[in-house]
């Protein structure tokens, strides 16, 4: 079976709202009665609401990430839930600083383990979370957490890395460590890259993936943006820490239409099809 190229499937979000919430999670976190209103406000604000498995060593909390275009990354804050996670989450969404708020100074690695949404995420994602924590390869810079559905379960195991806002699929421990440490060539893991959730469209995300292989890991730390032009052309701009803004253009067109089978189950005819994106004619421009 051919794997679907995941480039351009990350979604685009102004922020992420992470709410510590114990299992079991319903199929959709908006079905959690206490978070139903928060889910609605989050959607209206283009903020992705995620339930995250509580950390045994810490009290329940809420984390909020907001995209900062001038940084090319999200800025993260977190606060104790204080017995009312929904109230703290609402404060973040309304631009109010909850009591006890502190900056997030680690990298959050959100591994989808939402079994009620998809059995592969529930099994493969949960196994990845357990294995990477037991590997001894992580240090205090990283906080790996099991989370609810992030989209793209057909690419399981999947993960979102914050604050950089990158989404990945087809993961294993070695691939995830290479991504976090930015070790080896990006080309080695490019086939796992879904895109940056701070970018505006699937086509821009697909072009970013092609540029990641061309420019290197440093691209993910630069402020960057893209736009769709006429006739399938896409422009991408990135600002290195020194020197002028760099720009590229390429054609981004639709490629193969593939329908991967459901995880561990027979086909029903209702499976989601994916149209891959193809980047050609990539060139740097003035």
C-alpha positions as CSV (number, residue, x, y, z in Angstrom):
1,X,0.0,0.0,0.0
2,X,1.3,3.4,-0.9
3,X,1.4,6.0,1.8
4,X,-0.2,9.4,1.2
5,X,2.2,12.3,1.2
6,X,1.0,14.4,4.2
7,X,2.4,17.8,3.0
8,X,-0.2,20.5,3.4
9,X,-2.5,18.7,5.9
10,X,-1.7,20.5,9.1
11,X,-4.5,23.0,9.4
12,X,-4.0,26.6,10.2
13,X,-4.7,28.0,13.7
14,X,-4.3,31.4,15.5
15,X,-3.7,29.5,18.7
16,X,-3.8,26.3,20.7
17,X,-5.7,25.8,24.0
18,X,-4.6,22.8,26.0
19,X,-6.8,21.7,28.8
20,X,-5.7,19.0,31.3
21,X,-8.5,16.5,31.2
22,X,-8.5,12.9,32.5
23,X,-9.5,9.9,30.3
24,X,-11.9,8.8,28.9
25,X,-12.3,11.5,26.3
26,X,-15.5,11.4,24.1
27,X,-15.1,11.2,20.3
28,X,-15.0,15.0,20.1
29,X,-13.8,17.1,23.1
30,X,-16.7,19.5,22.4
31,X,-18.9,16.8,23.8
32,X,-17.3,17.3,27.2
33,X,-20.2,19.2,28.9
34,X,-17.9,21.5,30.9
35,X,-16.0,22.5,27.7
36,X,-18.8,22.8,25.2
37,X,-18.9,26.6,25.4
38,X,-15.1,26.8,25.3
39,X,-15.1,24.7,22.2
40,X,-17.5,27.1,20.5
41,X,-15.5,30.2,21.4
42,X,-12.3,28.5,20.3
43,X,-13.7,27.7,16.9
44,X,-14.8,31.3,16.4
45,X,-11.3,32.4,17.3
46,X,-9.5,29.9,15.1
47,X,-8.0,28.4,18.2
48,X,-7.5,24.6,18.4
49,X,-8.9,23.1,21.6
50,X,-7.0,20.0,22.8
51,X,-7.6,17.8,25.8
52,X,-4.3,16.7,27.2
53,X,-3.7,13.9,29.7
54,X,-2.9,15.3,33.1
55,X,0.6,15.0,34.4
56,X,0.7,13.0,37.7
57,X,3.4,15.2,39.2
58,X,1.5,18.5,38.6
59,X,-1.9,19.9,39.4
60,X,-4.4,20.3,36.6
61,X,-3.7,23.3,34.4
62,X,-4.5,25.1,31.1
63,X,-2.0,26.2,28.5
64,X,-2.6,28.8,25.8
65,X,-0.4,29.3,22.7
66,X,-0.9,32.3,20.4
67,X,0.7,32.6,17.0
68,X,3.2,35.5,16.7
69,X,3.9,36.3,13.0
70,X,6.9,38.4,13.9
71,X,8.5,35.4,15.6
72,X,7.4,32.7,13.3
73,X,6.2,30.7,16.3
74,X,3.6,30.6,19.0
75,X,4.0,32.2,22.4
76,X,2.9,30.0,25.3
77,X,1.4,30.7,28.7
78,X,0.0,28.3,31.3
79,X,-1.9,28.7,34.5
80,X,-3.3,26.3,37.2
81,X,-6.9,25.3,36.6
82,X,-7.8,26.1,40.3
83,X,-10.7,23.7,40.2
84,X,-12.4,25.3,37.2
85,X,-10.6,24.6,33.9
86,X,-13.3,26.1,31.8
87,X,-13.1,29.4,33.6
88,X,-9.3,29.6,33.2
89,X,-9.6,28.6,29.5
90,X,-12.2,31.3,28.9
91,X,-10.0,33.9,30.5
92,X,-7.2,33.1,28.1
93,X,-9.6,33.2,25.1
94,X,-10.9,36.6,26.3
95,X,-7.4,38.1,26.6
96,X,-7.4,38.1,30.4
97,X,-4.4,36.8,32.3
98,X,-5.5,34.1,34.8
99,X,-4.0,34.0,38.3
100,X,-0.7,32.2,38.5
101,X,0.1,32.5,34.8
102,X,3.7,31.7,33.8
103,X,5.5,31.5,30.4
104,X,6.0,28.1,28.9
105,X,9.7,27.5,28.6
106,X,9.7,24.0,27.3
107,X,8.8,22.4,24.0
108,X,5.4,20.7,24.2
109,X,5.2,17.6,22.1
110,X,1.5,16.6,21.7
111,X,1.1,13.0,20.6
112,X,-2.4,12.1,19.5
113,X,-3.6,9.1,21.5
114,X,-7.4,9.6,21.0
115,X,-8.7,6.0,20.7
116,X,-12.3,6.9,20.6
117,X,-11.7,9.0,17.5
118,X,-9.3,6.6,15.7
119,X,-8.0,3.2,16.8
120,X,-4.6,3.7,15.2
121,X,-4.1,7.0,17.2
122,X,-5.3,5.2,20.3
123,X,-2.8,2.3,19.9
124,X,0.1,3.6,17.8
125,X,0.1,7.1,19.3
126,X,-0.2,5.9,22.9
127,X,2.6,3.4,22.3
128,X,4.8,6.2,20.8
129,X,4.2,8.4,23.9
130,X,5.1,5.5,26.3
131,X,8.2,4.5,24.3
132,X,9.7,7.9,23.9
133,X,9.3,8.6,27.6
134,X,11.0,5.3,28.4
135,X,13.8,5.8,25.9
136,X,15.8,8.1,28.1
137,X,16.5,10.3,25.0
138,X,14.5,13.3,26.2
139,X,15.7,16.0,28.6
140,X,14.0,18.8,30.5
141,X,13.6,20.8,27.3
142,X,10.7,18.5,26.1
143,X,7.4,17.7,27.6
144,X,5.7,14.8,25.7
145,X,2.0,14.7,26.3
146,X,-0.9,12.5,25.1
147,X,-3.6,14.6,23.5
148,X,-7.0,14.4,21.8
149,X,-7.5,14.4,18.0
150,X,-5.2,16.7,16.1
151,X,-6.4,15.9,12.6
152,X,-4.7,13.6,10.2
153,X,-5.3,10.3,12.1
154,X,-4.7,8.5,8.7
155,X,-1.0,9.5,9.3
156,X,-0.8,7.9,12.8
157,X,1.2,8.2,14.9
158,X,1.0,12.0,14.7
159,X,2.4,14.8,16.8
160,X,2.2,18.6,17.1
161,X,5.4,20.4,18.3
162,X,4.8,23.7,20.1
163,X,5.8,26.5,20.2
164,X,7.1,26.1,16.6
165,X,3.7,24.8,15.5
166,X,4.9,22.0,13.2
167,X,2.8,18.9,12.6
168,X,4.2,15.4,11.8
169,X,2.9,12.0,10.9
170,X,4.2,8.4,10.3
171,X,6.3,8.8,13.5
172,X,8.5,6.4,15.5
173,X,10.8,7.1,18.4
174,X,13.9,7.7,16.2
175,X,12.1,10.0,13.7
176,X,10.6,12.0,16.5
177,X,14.0,12.4,18.3
178,X,15.5,13.6,15.0
179,X,12.8,16.1,14.6
180,X,13.1,17.5,18.1
181,X,16.9,17.6,18.1
182,X,17.0,18.9,14.5
183,X,19.6,16.2,13.8
184,X,20.5,14.8,10.4
185,X,19.2,16.1,7.2
186,X,15.6,17.4,7.0
187,X,15.3,15.3,3.9
188,X,15.4,12.2,6.1
189,X,12.1,13.1,7.8
190,X,10.5,15.4,5.1
191,X,8.1,12.7,4.2
192,X,6.6,12.9,7.7
193,X,6.1,16.7,7.7
194,X,2.5,17.8,7.4
195,X,3.2,21.5,7.7
196,X,3.2,24.5,10.0
197,X,-0.1,25.5,11.6
198,X,1.0,29.1,11.5
199,X,0.8,29.2,7.7
200,X,-2.2,30.1,5.8
201,X,-3.0,27.3,3.3
202,X,-2.2,23.7,2.3
203,X,-0.4,25.0,-0.8
204,X,1.9,27.3,1.3
205,X,2.5,24.4,3.7
206,X,3.5,22.2,0.9
207,X,5.9,24.8,-0.5
208,X,7.4,25.2,3.0
209,X,8.1,21.4,3.1
210,X,10.0,21.7,-0.1
211,X,12.0,24.6,1.2
212,X,12.7,22.8,4.5
213,X,14.7,20.3,2.4
214,X,16.4,23.0,0.4
215,X,17.2,25.6,3.2
216,X,17.6,23.3,6.3
217,X,16.2,23.2,9.8
218,X,16.8,26.9,10.4
219,X,13.9,27.7,8.2
220,X,11.5,26.6,11.0
221,X,12.9,29.3,13.3
222,X,12.5,32.1,10.9
223,X,9.4,34.4,10.7
224,X,7.7,33.3,7.4
225,X,4.6,33.6,5.4
226,X,3.2,32.6,2.1
227,X,0.5,33.5,-0.4
228,X,-1.3,31.9,-3.3
229,X,-0.8,33.7,-6.6
230,X,-2.5,33.2,-9.9
231,X,-2.3,30.0,-12.0
232,X,-1.3,27.7,-9.2
233,X,1.8,29.7,-8.3
234,X,2.7,30.2,-4.6
235,X,5.1,32.7,-3.1
236,X,6.9,32.1,0.2
237,X,8.9,34.6,2.2
238,X,11.1,34.1,5.2
239,X,13.2,36.4,7.3
240,X,16.6,35.1,8.5
241,X,18.0,36.7,11.7
242,X,20.5,38.7,9.6
243,X,20.3,39.8,6.1
244,X,17.3,40.6,3.8
245,X,14.1,38.7,3.6
246,X,14.3,35.8,1.2
247,X,11.5,34.8,-1.2
248,X,10.7,31.8,-3.4
249,X,8.0,30.9,-5.9
250,X,6.8,27.6,-7.2
251,X,3.9,25.9,-8.8
252,X,1.8,23.9,-6.4
253,X,-0.7,21.6,-8.1
254,X,-2.8,18.6,-7.2
255,X,-1.3,15.2,-7.6
256,X,-2.5,11.7,-6.8
257,X,-5.9,11.0,-5.3
258,X,-5.4,8.2,-2.7
259,X,-7.9,6.6,-0.3
260,X,-6.1,4.9,2.5
261,X,-7.9,2.1,4.2
262,X,-9.3,2.6,7.7
263,X,-7.0,1.5,10.6
264,X,-7.5,-2.2,11.4
265,X,-10.9,-2.4,9.7
266,X,-12.3,-3.4,6.3
267,X,-13.2,-0.7,3.8
268,X,-16.7,0.6,3.9
269,X,-16.7,3.0,1.0
270,X,-16.9,6.1,3.3
271,X,-13.2,6.5,3.7
272,X,-11.7,10.0,3.3
273,X,-9.6,10.5,0.1
274,X,-6.5,12.7,0.0
275,X,-5.3,14.7,-2.9
276,X,-1.6,15.1,-2.7
277,X,0.1,18.4,-3.5
278,X,3.0,18.5,-5.9
279,X,5.6,21.3,-5.9
280,X,7.5,22.1,-9.1
281,X,9.6,24.9,-10.5
282,X,10.9,26.0,-7.2
283,X,13.1,29.0,-7.5
284,X,14.4,31.8,-5.3
285,X,13.3,35.3,-6.5
286,X,14.3,38.9,-5.7
